[in-house]
Each structure stands twice: as C-alpha cells, then as structure tokens.
Amino acid sequence: MELDAQQRKMLAKHELLIPLLSKQIVAEAVGSTQLTPEQSEQAMVAWCKRRGMAVQQELLERHCKAHGIEQEDLRWQAELPVRIVLYGQEHFSHRAEQRFLQRKTQLDQVIYSLIRVQDPGLAQELYLQISGGESTFADLASEHSQGPEKSTRGIVGPTPLTQAHPKISELLRSGTDGQLFAPLRIDPWSLIVRRESLQPAVFNDRMKTMMTKELFDLWVNEELQRKLIGQ
C-alpha cells in the first residue's frame, strides 16, 4: 500500500507513520513464509492464550467484529510471530554467532551486593564491619543503604554487566565471586560492592534465537530508514 503525501503527513502527526511502515516491511518480508498446519494451529492457540481467550469460533468471530477485521486477518496476526521466527532462521541465523561475539560483553550477567550511602565515613565503617565479619552485608544493606537495593538486602541482579556504572562494571569483571571491594566514590555516593557471581553469556539455542531476532530487527530498521529517506 502506497501512501500519498497527505496520508503520510497525517500519520506522522499522530506518530503512526513509523509503526505502520515497520509493519509493512515485516509483512512484505514474511508474507511468503509457509507454516505447517500444526504450526498454524499452535500459533492460534498461543494468540488466544495471550488474550485469555478459549479457541472457540464464536469468540473469535466476536473479536473480529469488535476490531473490524476478517478471520484471515486474525489468523495473520496469530501467525506473524511464528513467521518472523521462521524468516529469521532462514535469512539471519547464519550470522547469529558473529552477532553474539560482538555483543558478548553486553550480554554477560552479574549478581552483586551493593550498599550506597552519602557519608564516606559511614561507608568505611560498614566496609570494615563486613570485612571483619562483625555484620553481614545483607543486614547492613537493609539498615543503611539509600537506594532500591535496600529492599533486596543489597542484592542487585541478575543484570547485564554493562548496566552498572562503568567503574562498578570494571570491578565486577576483574574481580572474583565473593570478593568485597573497598568503598568506591561515585558522587554523591560512597559505594560498597561485593561480587556474588558472574554468569558469562553462552551461545546456545536460546541465545541463537535472540541474536537472530536482533539481526532481523536491525534489518527492519535499515529498511525503514531507506523508506523514510526516499519519501
């Protein structure tokens, strides 16, 4: 479907142009992807489950009427996630491992304990109590920490290693499990950090699927930019 200038302007005004163009790109790409009858049926069951609906013809017809669509449109919506997966496997999965290696440092997961206070003197005192075995990290975090980790007894994660502040990420990557680090100053906070565990990302089937989907999304975005530039 080609849009004239007035339609594009109206869609852009209501922030609908980019979503529509993206969906068009996806639809054109995966439109010829074939599903087996079993895959199609499983897709419909999954679609209904996500919406808390039973797979009953009456309910499906009611949904179509309420949303102004035909049964074939409904089946398209249900099958689309599967079509995307199959298309990605065919066109992008061969580059999934390369994508993983490029992204590995961003995919590594870490669990660490954290106490943040604004008083450097208090941070040093708490550090000495923990390192000397006088108090546990969890108890002191619950009592003294001034961030959201207070409610988790100091535990942060699992979370991507790169989501932490760069100085914290550097400590966690270079340290060992169970290592307690001396107070670190990142204004306005004094931080006490202990690495609990580092979980390096592994290229398995789940990761391959994730990287394939990322590559597909990148391709869609590239196609979108071409459409926008050429409008």
C-alpha positions as CSV (number, residue, x, y, z in Angstrom):
1,M,0.0,0.0,0.0
2,E,1.5,3.3,-1.1
3,L,0.7,6.4,0.9
4,D,0.3,9.8,-0.6
5,A,2.0,12.9,1.0
6,Q,-1.2,13.9,2.8
7,Q,-1.6,10.5,4.3
8,R,2.0,10.4,5.4
9,K,1.7,13.8,7.0
10,M,-1.4,12.8,8.9
11,L,0.1,9.5,10.1
12,A,3.3,11.2,11.1
13,K,1.3,13.9,13.1
14,H,-0.2,11.1,15.2
15,E,3.0,9.2,15.5
16,L,1.6,6.3,13.4
17,L,3.8,6.5,10.3
18,I,6.9,4.7,11.6
19,P,4.9,1.9,13.2
20,L,2.9,1.4,10.0
21,L,5.9,1.4,7.7
22,S,7.7,-1.0,10.0
23,K,4.8,-3.4,10.0
24,Q,4.6,-3.1,6.2
25,I,8.2,-4.0,5.9
26,V,7.8,-7.0,8.1
27,A,4.6,-8.1,6.3
28,E,6.2,-7.9,2.9
29,A,9.2,-9.9,4.1
30,V,7.4,-12.7,5.8
31,G,4.3,-12.9,3.7
32,S,5.5,-15.8,1.6
33,T,6.8,-17.8,4.6
34,Q,5.0,-21.1,4.8
35,L,3.7,-22.6,8.1
36,T,2.7,-26.2,8.5
37,P,-0.9,-26.9,9.7
38,E,0.5,-27.8,13.1
39,Q,2.4,-24.5,13.3
40,S,-0.6,-22.5,12.3
41,E,-2.8,-24.2,14.9
42,Q,-0.2,-23.7,17.6
43,A,0.1,-20.1,16.7
44,M,-3.7,-19.6,17.0
45,V,-3.7,-21.3,20.4
46,A,-0.9,-19.1,21.6
47,W,-2.6,-16.0,20.3
48,C,-5.8,-16.9,22.2
49,K,-3.8,-17.8,25.4
50,R,-2.1,-14.4,25.4
51,R,-5.5,-12.8,25.4
52,G,-7.1,-15.1,27.9
53,M,-9.5,-16.5,25.3
54,A,-10.6,-20.0,24.5
55,V,-10.1,-21.2,20.9
56,Q,-13.8,-21.1,20.1
57,Q,-15.2,-19.9,16.8
58,E,-17.9,-17.8,18.4
59,L,-15.3,-15.9,20.5
60,L,-13.0,-15.4,17.5
61,E,-15.9,-14.1,15.4
62,R,-16.8,-11.7,18.2
63,H,-13.2,-10.5,18.4
64,C,-13.1,-9.9,14.6
65,K,-16.3,-7.9,14.7
66,A,-15.2,-5.8,17.6
67,H,-11.9,-4.9,15.8
68,G,-13.2,-4.6,12.3
69,I,-11.1,-7.4,10.8
70,E,-11.8,-10.6,8.9
71,Q,-10.9,-14.1,10.1
72,E,-8.0,-14.2,7.7
73,D,-6.6,-11.0,9.3
74,L,-6.9,-12.6,12.7
75,R,-5.0,-15.7,11.5
76,W,-2.3,-13.4,10.1
77,Q,-1.9,-11.7,13.5
78,A,-1.7,-15.0,15.2
79,E,0.8,-16.5,12.8
80,L,3.0,-13.3,12.5
81,P,5.4,-14.1,15.4
82,V,6.0,-17.6,14.0
83,R,6.5,-16.3,10.5
84,I,9.1,-13.8,11.9
85,V,11.0,-16.6,13.6
86,L,11.0,-18.8,10.5
87,Y,12.1,-15.9,8.3
88,G,14.8,-15.0,10.7
89,Q,16.1,-18.6,10.8
90,E,16.3,-18.7,7.0
91,H,17.9,-15.3,6.4
92,F,19.8,-14.3,9.6
93,S,20.6,-17.3,11.7
94,H,23.9,-17.9,9.9
95,R,25.1,-14.6,11.3
96,A,23.8,-15.1,14.9
97,E,27.1,-16.4,16.4
98,Q,29.0,-13.4,14.9
99,R,26.4,-11.1,16.4
100,F,26.8,-12.8,19.7
101,L,30.6,-12.4,19.8
102,Q,30.1,-8.7,19.0
103,R,27.6,-8.3,21.9
104,K,29.0,-10.8,24.4
105,T,30.3,-8.2,26.9
106,Q,26.8,-6.6,26.9
107,L,25.2,-10.0,27.5
108,D,27.2,-11.2,30.4
109,Q,25.0,-11.3,33.5
110,V,26.2,-10.4,37.1
111,I,24.7,-10.7,40.6
112,Y,26.3,-8.4,43.1
113,S,25.7,-6.8,46.5
114,L,25.6,-3.1,46.9
115,I,25.4,-0.6,49.7
116,R,25.2,3.1,48.9
117,V,25.4,5.9,51.4
118,Q,26.4,9.6,51.1
119,D,28.7,9.7,54.1
120,P,32.2,8.4,53.2
121,G,33.0,7.8,56.8
122,L,29.9,5.6,57.3
123,A,30.8,3.7,54.1
124,Q,34.3,2.9,55.5
125,E,32.8,1.8,58.8
126,L,30.3,-0.5,57.2
127,Y,33.1,-1.9,54.9
128,L,35.2,-2.7,58.0
129,Q,32.3,-4.4,59.7
130,I,31.6,-6.6,56.7
131,S,35.3,-7.5,56.0
132,G,35.9,-8.2,59.7
133,G,32.9,-10.5,60.0
134,E,31.1,-8.3,62.6
135,S,28.0,-7.9,60.4
136,T,26.6,-9.3,57.3
137,F,26.3,-7.4,54.0
138,A,22.6,-8.2,53.8
139,D,21.8,-6.8,57.3
140,L,23.8,-3.6,56.8
141,A,22.3,-3.0,53.3
142,S,18.8,-3.4,54.8
143,E,19.6,-0.9,57.6
144,H,21.8,1.7,55.9
145,S,21.6,1.6,52.1
146,Q,19.9,4.5,50.5
147,G,18.9,3.1,47.1
148,P,16.4,0.5,45.8
149,E,18.8,-2.3,46.9
150,K,17.8,-1.6,50.5
151,S,14.6,-3.6,49.9
152,T,16.5,-6.6,48.4
153,R,19.0,-6.8,51.3
154,G,21.7,-5.4,48.9
155,I,21.3,-7.9,46.1
156,V,21.3,-6.5,42.6
157,G,20.6,-8.7,39.6
158,P,20.9,-10.9,37.7
159,T,21.5,-7.9,35.4
160,P,23.7,-7.2,32.3
161,L,27.1,-6.3,33.5
162,T,27.2,-3.2,31.3
163,Q,24.1,-1.8,33.0
164,A,26.1,-1.0,36.1
165,H,28.2,2.2,36.3
166,P,31.4,1.8,34.3
167,K,33.5,1.9,37.4
168,I,31.4,-0.8,39.1
169,S,31.4,-2.9,35.9
170,E,35.2,-2.8,35.8
171,L,35.4,-4.0,39.4
172,L,32.9,-6.8,38.9
173,R,34.5,-8.0,35.7
174,S,38.0,-8.1,37.1
175,G,37.1,-9.5,40.5
176,T,36.2,-12.9,41.7
177,D,33.0,-14.4,43.2
178,G,32.6,-13.3,46.8
179,Q,35.2,-10.5,46.5
180,L,34.4,-7.5,48.6
181,F,35.7,-4.2,47.3
182,A,36.8,-1.2,49.3
183,P,34.4,1.8,49.3
184,L,34.2,3.4,45.9
185,R,33.3,7.1,45.5
186,I,30.9,8.0,42.7
187,D,29.4,11.4,43.6
188,P,27.3,11.8,45.5
189,W,27.5,8.3,46.7
190,S,30.1,6.1,48.5
191,L,29.5,2.5,47.4
192,I,30.4,-0.8,48.9
193,V,30.3,-3.6,46.3
194,R,30.7,-7.4,46.6
195,R,30.6,-9.6,43.5
196,E,28.3,-12.6,44.1
197,S,28.5,-14.3,40.7
198,L,29.3,-13.6,37.1
199,Q,27.4,-15.5,34.5
200,P,29.1,-15.3,31.1
201,A,26.8,-15.4,28.2
202,V,26.8,-18.7,26.3
203,F,25.9,-19.2,22.7
204,N,23.2,-21.8,23.0
205,D,19.9,-22.3,21.1
206,R,18.1,-19.6,23.2
207,M,20.9,-17.1,22.5
208,K,20.9,-18.0,18.8
209,T,17.2,-17.3,18.6
210,M,17.8,-14.0,20.5
211,M,20.6,-12.9,18.2
212,T,18.7,-13.9,15.1
213,K,15.8,-11.7,16.2
214,E,18.1,-8.8,16.8
215,L,19.5,-9.1,13.3
216,F,16.0,-9.2,11.9
217,D,15.0,-6.1,13.9
218,L,18.2,-4.3,12.7
219,W,17.4,-5.1,9.1
220,V,13.8,-3.9,9.5
221,N,15.1,-0.6,10.9
222,E,17.5,-0.2,8.0
223,E,14.7,-0.8,5.5
224,L,12.6,1.7,7.5
225,Q,15.3,4.4,7.2
226,R,15.5,3.8,3.4
227,K,11.8,4.3,3.1
228,L,11.8,7.5,5.2
229,I,14.8,8.9,3.3
230,G,13.0,8.2,0.0
231,Q,9.6,9.5,1.0
